Amino acid sequence: MKFFTLIRAAAGQDKKSFQQWFVREHAPMVLEHARRLERYIVNLADTDPPPVENMGFVAPQAAPSYDVITEMWFGSAGDFKDRARLFGSAARADAIQKHLAAKAGSAFSYRVTEIVEKDQAVLKAGQRTPGIKIVIPLFWLDGLSDDDGRNGWQVHGAIASRTHVGMSKYVRNLVEETLTAGAPAYPAIGELHFASPDDMRYGLMPVAHSLEVIAFDTARWLGPVEQHYCSEWVMKL
């Protein structure tokens, strides 16, 4: 079972310093004490994308909202939602929460269903995955039902896999439960990974017709998106 947490640095915190603190200090603390944690990935929104060939307007985009985006996998929902169970005791859970709260402004968690459309990425525990990863919290088109949004994205999965030939990995995450009060009601979170900047530059929209195909399809179901260009750090596989 998979969980996303979308995290902002606290006001006044330097973004890059916060990101390095998270991956070097906070994430190892989580990994040490979350004994039920099966997999753990930390994405730092610290990467500048290359200019993409044949790229143009596809969907409304909001400014990136988050500095760190984590992915966690557990055997059950309770392993994540029960904080004392997650970290072994209530006292330890409080200590880890205080450690994060000292530097983070907000953290929103979601339980998702993961649908892997393509996976040729090479991941190694304890290392940064080469390339660029795009993590995209998104909304359906205004007025569209959740079922219709999900159906539209399902059809898009095959279209995107055929079109974005440079992707090494493509994952669609359907939000099943928003776990933090006041969190944005994202219905879905997408992931696209490119093994190198050139794979993204030339393989996201490989021909001029690619943009037309994607724009025509997404116009039926896709609302505003927030694209986070990330380095992916694999804490545990």
Backbone as numpy.savetxt, mean C-alpha at the origin, in Angstrom:
# Nx Ny Nz CAx CAy CAz Cx Cy Cz
-4.32 -13.72 6.61 -5.18 -12.53 6.61 -4.28 -11.30 6.61
-4.64 -10.33 5.77 -3.75 -9.18 5.54 -4.33 -7.89 6.10
-3.42 -7.03 6.59 -3.80 -5.75 7.17 -2.86 -4.65 6.66
-3.45 -3.52 6.30 -2.69 -2.32 5.95 -2.79 -1.33 7.10
-1.70 -0.59 7.35 -1.74 0.57 8.23 -1.08 1.73 7.49
-1.82 2.84 7.39 -1.38 4.04 6.68 -1.01 5.09 7.72
0.24 5.55 7.69 0.79 6.32 8.80 1.34 7.65 8.31
1.05 8.72 9.05 1.61 10.04 8.80 2.57 10.41 9.92
3.62 11.11 9.58 4.49 11.69 10.60 3.73 12.79 11.34
4.06 12.98 12.60 3.44 14.05 13.39 3.84 15.41 12.83
3.00 16.39 13.06 3.29 17.76 12.64 4.64 18.19 13.22
5.46 18.77 12.38 6.78 19.21 12.83 7.87 18.18 12.65
7.49 16.92 12.40 8.49 15.88 12.17 9.02 15.97 10.74
10.31 15.83 10.58 10.87 15.73 9.24 10.48 14.39 8.64
9.92 14.43 7.44 9.38 13.21 6.81 10.45 12.13 6.63
11.59 12.50 6.08 12.62 11.49 5.82 13.19 10.93 7.11
13.37 11.77 8.11 13.86 11.28 9.40 12.86 10.33 10.04
11.58 10.67 9.93 10.54 9.80 10.46 10.56 8.44 9.76
10.68 8.44 8.46 10.69 7.19 7.70 11.87 6.31 8.09
13.05 6.94 8.23 14.22 6.15 8.62 14.09 5.64 10.05
13.54 6.44 10.95 13.29 5.99 12.32 12.33 4.80 12.32
11.31 4.88 11.48 10.32 3.80 11.46 10.95 2.50 11.02
11.67 2.53 9.91 12.19 1.27 9.36 13.38 0.74 10.18
14.12 1.61 10.84 15.31 1.18 11.58 15.04 0.90 13.06
14.04 1.58 13.64 13.79 1.42 15.08 12.41 0.85 15.38
11.35 1.47 14.83 10.03 1.02 15.22 9.67 -0.34 14.62
9.89 -0.53 13.33 9.54 -1.81 12.71 10.28 -2.99 13.35
11.60 -2.88 13.65 12.25 -4.00 14.35 11.65 -4.28 15.72
11.18 -3.23 16.41 10.52 -3.45 17.70 9.22 -4.24 17.51
8.44 -3.86 16.50 7.22 -4.59 16.19 7.55 -6.05 15.87
8.55 -6.24 15.04 8.92 -7.59 14.61 9.38 -8.44 15.78
10.07 -7.85 16.71 10.57 -8.60 17.87 9.43 -9.13 18.74
8.38 -8.34 18.90 7.34 -8.70 19.87 6.08 -9.28 19.26
5.84 -9.05 17.98 4.62 -9.59 17.34 4.90 -11.01 16.87
4.87 -11.95 17.79 5.29 -13.33 17.52 4.34 -14.05 16.56
3.10 -13.60 16.45 2.15 -14.25 15.54 2.23 -13.69 14.11
3.05 -12.69 13.93 3.18 -12.04 12.63 3.83 -13.00 11.63
3.15 -13.23 10.50 3.64 -14.17 9.50 4.51 -13.50 8.44
4.10 -12.33 7.97 4.85 -11.54 7.00 4.72 -10.07 7.39
5.75 -9.27 7.04 5.74 -7.86 7.42 6.53 -7.07 6.38
5.85 -6.11 5.75 6.48 -5.24 4.77 6.23 -3.79 5.15
7.28 -2.98 5.06 7.20 -1.55 5.33 7.48 -0.80 4.03
6.55 0.04 3.62 6.70 0.86 2.42 6.92 2.31 2.85
8.03 2.89 2.39 8.32 4.29 2.68 8.02 5.12 1.44
7.17 6.12 1.59 6.81 6.98 0.46 7.90 8.02 0.26
9.04 7.56 -0.27 10.24 8.39 -0.34 10.89 8.38 -1.72
10.15 7.93 -2.74 10.74 7.68 -4.04 10.12 8.60 -5.10
10.97 9.17 -5.93 10.49 10.00 -7.04 10.31 9.12 -8.28
9.13 9.13 -8.89 8.93 8.30 -10.07 9.62 8.90 -11.29
10.01 8.06 -12.24 10.57 8.60 -13.48 9.46 9.17 -14.35
9.79 10.03 -15.30 8.78 10.43 -16.29 8.37 9.21 -17.11
7.07 9.03 -17.27 6.56 7.84 -17.94 6.17 8.15 -19.37
6.64 7.32 -20.27 6.29 7.48 -21.68 4.78 7.29 -21.88
4.19 8.10 -22.73 2.78 7.98 -23.12 1.81 8.20 -21.96
2.26 8.91 -20.93 1.42 9.09 -19.75 0.64 10.39 -19.85
-0.55 10.39 -19.28 -1.38 11.58 -19.22 -2.41 11.39 -18.14
-3.48 12.13 -18.23 -4.56 12.06 -17.23 -5.27 10.71 -17.29
-5.44 10.07 -16.13 -6.21 8.82 -16.05 -7.34 8.98 -15.05
-7.03 9.42 -13.83 -8.05 9.58 -12.79 -7.67 10.78 -11.92
-8.65 11.37 -11.23 -8.32 12.46 -10.31 -7.36 11.96 -9.24
-6.34 12.77 -8.95 -5.34 12.36 -7.97 -5.26 13.38 -6.84
-5.29 12.88 -5.63 -5.04 13.72 -4.47 -3.55 13.64 -4.14
-3.06 14.61 -3.38 -1.67 14.56 -2.95 -1.47 13.35 -2.03
-0.30 12.72 -2.08 -0.05 11.58 -1.19 -0.28 11.97 0.27
-0.98 11.12 0.98 -1.37 11.47 2.34 -0.48 10.86 3.41
0.29 9.84 3.07 0.96 9.04 4.10 2.46 8.96 3.84
3.20 8.80 4.92 4.66 8.72 4.85 5.15 7.27 4.93
4.42 6.44 5.65 4.76 5.03 5.81 3.48 4.22 5.64
3.57 3.13 4.88 2.44 2.22 4.72 2.93 0.81 5.01
2.34 0.17 6.01 2.77 -1.17 6.37 1.76 -2.22 5.91
2.27 -3.41 5.65 1.45 -4.57 5.33 1.83 -5.69 6.30
0.82 -6.27 6.94 1.04 -7.36 7.89 0.11 -8.52 7.56
0.62 -9.72 7.74 -0.19 -10.91 7.53 -0.23 -11.72 8.82
-1.44 -12.15 9.21 -1.65 -12.97 10.40 -2.56 -14.14 10.07
-2.59 -15.12 10.96 -3.45 -16.28 10.78 -4.91 -16.00 11.00
-5.21 -14.94 11.78 -6.61 -14.61 12.07 -6.73 -13.12 12.32
-7.95 -12.61 12.24 -8.18 -11.19 12.51 -7.84 -10.83 13.94
-8.15 -11.74 14.87 -7.89 -11.48 16.28 -6.42 -11.29 16.60
-5.54 -11.92 15.81 -4.10 -11.78 16.05 -3.64 -10.34 15.84
-4.35 -9.59 15.02 -4.01 -8.18 14.79 -4.88 -7.26 15.64
-6.16 -7.52 15.70 -7.08 -6.59 16.34 -6.96 -6.56 17.85
-6.60 -7.67 18.47 -6.38 -7.72 19.91 -4.94 -7.32 20.18
-4.73 -6.08 20.62 -3.37 -5.55 20.73 -2.52 -6.32 21.75
-3.13 -6.77 22.84 -2.38 -7.55 23.82 -1.96 -8.88 23.22
-2.82 -9.48 22.44 -2.49 -10.73 21.74 -1.43 -10.49 20.67
-1.53 -9.35 19.99 -0.58 -9.02 18.94 0.84 -8.92 19.49
1.01 -8.27 20.62 2.35 -8.02 21.16 2.69 -8.83 22.41
1.83 -9.75 22.78 2.16 -10.66 23.88 1.66 -10.23 25.23
1.36 -8.95 25.42 0.80 -8.48 26.69 0.28 -7.07 26.50
-0.63 -6.66 27.39 -1.17 -5.30 27.30 -0.09 -4.26 27.56
0.81 -4.55 28.49 1.87 -3.60 28.82 2.81 -3.40 27.63
3.15 -4.49 26.96 4.03 -4.39 25.81 3.33 -3.66 24.66
2.04 -3.93 24.48 1.28 -3.24 23.45 1.25 -1.73 23.72
1.07 -1.35 24.97 1.06 0.07 25.33 2.42 0.71 25.04
3.49 0.00 25.35 4.83 0.55 25.14 5.11 0.77 23.66
4.70 -0.17 22.84 4.94 -0.05 21.40 4.06 1.04 20.81
2.84 1.16 21.29 1.96 2.23 20.83 2.52 3.60 21.20
3.06 3.72 22.40 3.65 4.99 22.83 4.89 5.32 22.00
5.65 4.31 21.65 6.84 4.50 20.82 6.44 5.09 19.47
5.36 4.56 18.88 4.89 5.09 17.61 4.28 6.48 17.77
3.46 6.65 18.81 2.75 7.92 19.00 3.70 9.08 19.26
4.92 8.80 19.70 5.88 9.86 19.96 6.30 10.58 18.68
6.17 9.91 17.53 6.60 10.52 16.27 5.53 10.52 15.18
4.50 9.69 15.32 3.47 9.59 14.29 2.28 10.49 14.61
1.71 11.10 13.56 0.54 11.93 13.76 -0.75 11.15 13.71
-0.84 10.17 12.80 -2.03 9.34 12.69 -1.65 8.01 12.10
-2.47 7.01 12.38 -2.27 5.67 11.84 -3.63 5.02 11.65
-3.97 4.67 10.41 -5.26 4.10 10.08 -5.07 2.67 9.57
-5.80 1.74 10.17 -5.63 0.33 9.81 -6.87 -0.23 9.13
-6.63 -1.20 8.23 -7.68 -1.81 7.42 -7.40 -3.31 7.27
-8.45 -4.09 7.36 -8.35 -5.52 7.01 -8.78 -5.67 5.56
-7.97 -6.39 4.79 -8.23 -6.48 3.35 -8.23 -7.93 2.88
-8.86 -8.13 1.74 -8.72 -9.37 0.98 -7.73 -9.10 -0.14
-6.65 -9.86 -0.16 -5.58 -9.67 -1.13 -5.82 -10.52 -2.37
-5.78 -9.89 -3.54 -5.93 -10.59 -4.82 -4.69 -10.31 -5.65
-3.85 -11.32 -5.81 -2.59 -11.15 -6.54 -2.83 -11.45 -8.02
-2.70 -10.43 -8.85 -2.90 -10.58 -10.29 -1.62 -11.01 -10.99
-0.49 -10.56 -10.47 0.81 -10.90 -11.07 1.85 -10.82 -9.98
2.80 -11.76 -9.97 3.85 -11.71 -8.96 5.13 -12.34 -9.49
6.01 -11.49 -10.00 7.33 -11.91 -10.43 8.42 -11.15 -9.67
8.02 -10.44 -8.63 8.98 -9.67 -7.84 9.84 -10.60 -7.01
11.10 -10.21 -6.84 12.04 -10.99 -6.03 12.22 -10.28 -4.70
11.69 -10.88 -3.63 11.75 -10.30 -2.29 12.71 -11.11 -1.43
13.48 -10.41 -0.61 14.39 -11.06 0.33 14.22 -10.42 1.70
14.05 -11.24 2.71 13.84 -10.73 4.07 15.04 -9.90 4.51
14.72 -8.76 5.15 15.75 -7.89 5.66 16.35 -6.96 4.63
15.79 -6.91 3.43 16.35 -6.08 2.37 15.30 -5.20 1.72
15.79 -4.15 1.07 14.93 -3.31 0.24 14.75 -4.01 -1.09
13.51 -4.11 -1.54 13.23 -4.70 -2.84 13.66 -3.70 -3.92
14.42 -4.13 -4.93 14.82 -3.20 -6.00 13.59 -2.62 -6.71
13.74 -1.39 -7.19 12.70 -0.80 -8.00 11.79 0.15 -7.25
10.61 0.36 -7.82 9.62 1.31 -7.31 8.30 0.60 -7.10
7.70 0.83 -5.95 6.39 0.28 -5.64 5.40 1.43 -5.49
4.26 1.31 -6.14 3.21 2.32 -6.02 2.09 1.73 -5.17
1.79 2.38 -4.06 0.68 1.96 -3.19 -0.42 3.01 -3.34
-1.63 2.55 -3.67 -2.68 3.47 -4.11 -3.98 3.24 -3.33
-4.19 3.94 -2.21 -5.54 3.97 -1.63 -6.46 4.68 -2.63
-7.64 4.11 -2.85 -8.49 4.67 -3.90 -9.96 4.63 -3.48
-10.75 5.41 -4.22 -12.19 5.44 -4.04 -12.86 5.03 -5.35
-14.05 4.47 -5.21 -14.86 4.22 -6.40 -15.39 5.55 -6.94
-15.86 5.53 -8.16 -16.51 6.68 -8.77 -17.69 7.13 -7.89
-17.85 8.42 -7.74 -18.92 8.94 -6.89 -20.28 8.38 -7.30
-21.02 7.85 -6.32 -22.35 7.30 -6.56 -22.36 5.82 -6.92
-21.19 5.23 -7.14 -21.12 3.82 -7.50 -21.21 2.96 -6.24
-21.96 1.86 -6.32 -22.05 0.95 -5.18 -20.74 0.21 -4.99
-20.53 -0.33 -3.79 -19.31 -1.09 -3.54 -19.23 -2.31 -4.45
-20.35 -2.98 -4.65 -20.35 -4.16 -5.54 -19.95 -3.78 -6.96
-20.50 -2.66 -7.45 -20.17 -2.24 -8.81 -18.71 -1.80 -8.91
-18.22 -1.14 -7.87 -16.81 -0.76 -7.86 -15.90 -1.97 -7.88
-16.23 -2.95 -7.07 -15.42 -4.17 -7.03 -15.47 -4.90 -8.37
-16.64 -4.94 -8.98 -16.76 -5.61 -10.28 -15.95 -4.88 -11.35
-16.00 -3.55 -11.31 -15.23 -2.77 -12.26 -13.74 -2.99 -12.11
-13.28 -3.04 -10.86 -11.85 -3.25 -10.60 -11.42 -4.67 -10.97
-12.32 -5.62 -10.78 -12.00 -7.00 -11.17 -11.75 -7.10 -12.67
-12.63 -6.48 -13.46 -12.43 -6.47 -14.91 -11.13 -5.75 -15.26
-10.88 -4.66 -14.55 -9.67 -3.87 -14.80 -8.40 -4.67 -14.50
-8.48 -5.59 -13.54 -7.30 -6.37 -13.19 -6.66 -7.05 -14.39
-7.49 -7.67 -15.22 -6.97 -8.34 -16.41 -6.47 -7.33 -17.44
-7.19 -6.21 -17.58 -6.78 -5.18 -18.55 -5.44 -4.57 -18.14
-5.30 -4.25 -16.86 -4.06 -3.66 -16.38 -2.88 -4.62 -16.53
-3.12 -5.89 -16.26 -2.03 -6.88 -16.38 -1.54 -7.00 -17.81
-2.46 -6.90 -18.76 -2.07 -6.98 -20.18 -1.39 -5.69 -20.64
-1.84 -4.55 -20.09 -1.38 -3.26 -20.58 -0.06 -2.83 -19.94
0.02 -2.90 -18.61 1.22 -2.43 -17.89 2.27 -3.53 -17.90
2.88 -3.77 -19.04 3.75 -4.93 -19.21 5.02 -4.84 -18.37
5.37 -3.64 -17.91 6.58 -3.49 -17.11 6.43 -3.88 -15.66
5.20 -4.14 -15.20 5.00 -4.51 -13.80 5.62 -5.86 -13.49
6.29 -5.93 -12.34 6.73 -7.23 -11.84 5.73 -7.80 -10.85
4.89 -6.92 -10.29 3.88 -7.38 -9.33 2.68 -6.44 -9.38
1.48 -7.04 -9.28 0.25 -6.26 -9.26 -0.71 -6.94 -8.29
-1.13 -6.19 -7.28 -2.01 -6.72 -6.23 -3.19 -5.78 -6.05
-4.38 -6.36 -6.00 -5.60 -5.62 -5.66 -6.02 -6.02 -4.26
-6.21 -5.04 -3.39 -6.63 -5.30 -2.01 -8.01 -4.68 -1.78
-8.98 -5.51 -1.50 -10.34 -5.06 -1.21 -10.50 -4.86 0.29
-10.89 -3.67 0.69 -11.06 -3.38 2.12 -12.33 -4.05 2.62
-12.17 -4.91 3.60 -13.31 -5.61 4.21 -13.73 -4.98 5.53
-12.80 -4.28 6.17 -13.10 -3.71 7.48 -12.15 -2.55 7.76
-12.72 -1.40 8.11 -11.92 -0.26 8.55 -11.79 -0.35 10.07
-10.56 -0.41 10.57 -10.33 -0.77 11.98 -10.05 0.43 12.87
-9.92 1.63 12.29 -9.58 2.81 13.07 -10.69 3.84 12.95
-11.21 4.29 14.07 -12.25 5.31 14.05 -11.74 6.57 13.37
-12.55 7.13 12.49 -12.19 8.35 11.79 -11.30 8.15 10.58
-11.00 6.90 10.25 -10.14 6.63 9.09 -10.90 6.89 7.80
-10.21 7.34 6.74 -10.88 7.48 5.44 -11.48 6.14 5.01
-12.64 6.21 4.38 -13.37 4.98 4.02 -12.93 4.47 2.65
-11.63 4.21 2.51 -11.15 3.64 1.26 -11.80 2.26 1.05
-12.34 1.99 -0.14 -12.87 0.65 -0.39 -11.82 -0.30 -0.93
-10.64 0.24 -1.31 -9.64 -0.62 -1.94 -8.27 0.05 -1.89
-7.23 -0.78 -2.00 -5.85 -0.30 -2.04 -5.12 -1.12 -3.10
-4.54 -0.44 -4.08 -3.81 -1.13 -5.13 -2.31 -1.10 -4.89
-1.61 -2.07 -5.49 -0.15 -2.12 -5.44 0.39 -2.47 -6.82
1.29 -1.64 -7.31 2.01 -1.93 -8.54 3.50 -1.85 -8.25
4.25 -2.85 -8.70 5.69 -2.84 -8.47 6.42 -2.94 -9.79
7.47 -2.13 -9.91 8.33 -2.15 -11.09 9.76 -2.41 -10.61
10.42 -3.37 -11.22 11.73 -3.81 -10.75 12.83 -2.78 -10.98
12.58 -1.80 -11.86 13.55 -0.74 -12.11 12.80 0.50 -12.60
13.42 1.68 -12.48 12.77 2.88 -13.02 12.46 2.77 -14.51
13.33 2.13 -15.27 13.06 1.98 -16.71 11.87 1.08 -16.98
11.65 0.07 -16.13 10.47 -0.78 -16.30 9.20 0.05 -16.15
9.24 1.03 -15.24 8.08 1.90 -15.08 8.02 2.93 -16.21
9.15 3.51 -16.54 9.19 4.55 -17.57 8.63 4.04 -18.90
9.06 2.85 -19.31 8.69 2.34 -20.63 7.62 1.25 -20.59
7.33 0.73 -19.42 6.42 -0.41 -19.33 5.09 -0.16 -18.67
4.89 1.06 -18.12 3.58 1.37 -17.53 2.57 1.64 -18.64
2.93 2.49 -19.58 2.11 2.77 -20.76 2.99 2.53 -22.00
3.19 1.28 -22.39 4.23 0.96 -23.38 3.99 1.52 -24.77
2.74 1.77 -25.15 2.45 2.36 -26.45 1.43 3.48 -26.24
1.29 4.35 -27.23 0.37 5.48 -27.10 -1.06 5.03 -26.83
-1.46 3.92 -27.38 -2.82 3.41 -27.21 -3.08 2.93 -25.78
-2.00 2.66 -25.02 -2.16 2.14 -23.65 -2.99 3.09 -22.78
-2.69 4.36 -22.85 -3.41 5.34 -22.03 -4.88 5.36 -22.38
-5.20 5.29 -23.65 -6.59 5.28 -24.08 -7.34 4.08 -23.51
-6.70 2.92 -23.53 -7.31 1.70 -22.99 -7.59 1.84 -21.51
-6.58 2.29 -20.75 -6.73 2.41 -19.30 -7.74 3.50 -18.94
-7.66 4.63 -19.60 -8.58 5.73 -19.30 -10.02 5.36 -19.60
-10.26 4.68 -20.70 -11.62 4.27 -21.05 -12.18 3.31 -20.01
-11.36 2.38 -19.56 -11.84 1.40 -18.57 -12.07 2.04 -17.21
-11.09 2.81 -16.70 -11.22 3.34 -15.34 -12.30 4.40 -15.22
-12.67 5.04 -16.33 -13.71 6.06 -16.28 -15.04 5.50 -15.81
-15.23 4.18 -15.89 -16.50 3.56 -15.51 -16.64 3.31 -14.01
-15.49 3.30 -13.28 -15.57 2.87 -11.88 -14.62 3.58 -10.92
-13.56 4.22 -11.43 -12.51 4.74 -10.55 -12.72 6.20 -10.20
-12.67 6.48 -8.89 -12.73 7.85 -8.39 -11.35 8.36 -8.05
-11.24 9.31 -7.10 -9.94 9.87 -6.73 -8.99 8.80 -6.18
-7.71 8.96 -6.50 -6.69 8.04 -6.03 -5.57 8.83 -5.37
-4.81 8.16 -4.51 -3.64 8.77 -3.86 -2.45 7.86 -4.15
-1.57 8.29 -5.03 -0.45 7.44 -5.42 0.76 7.74 -4.54
1.26 6.69 -3.89 2.43 6.79 -3.04 3.56 6.00 -3.70
4.61 6.70 -4.11 5.75 6.05 -4.75 6.75 5.67 -3.66
6.95 4.38 -3.52 7.59 3.86 -2.31 8.82 3.01 -2.59
9.70 2.99 -1.58 10.68 1.92 -1.45 10.06 0.86 -0.54
10.24 -0.39 -0.93 9.65 -1.50 -0.17 10.74 -2.18 0.65
10.51 -2.27 1.96 11.45 -2.91 2.88 10.79 -4.17 3.43
11.42 -5.30 3.20 10.85 -6.59 3.61 11.40 -6.94 4.99
10.56 -6.84 6.00 10.99 -7.11 7.36 10.91 -8.60 7.70
9.90 -9.28 7.12 9.74 -10.71 7.38 8.96 -11.33 6.22
9.42 -12.51 5.77 8.71 -13.25 4.73 8.23 -14.58 5.29
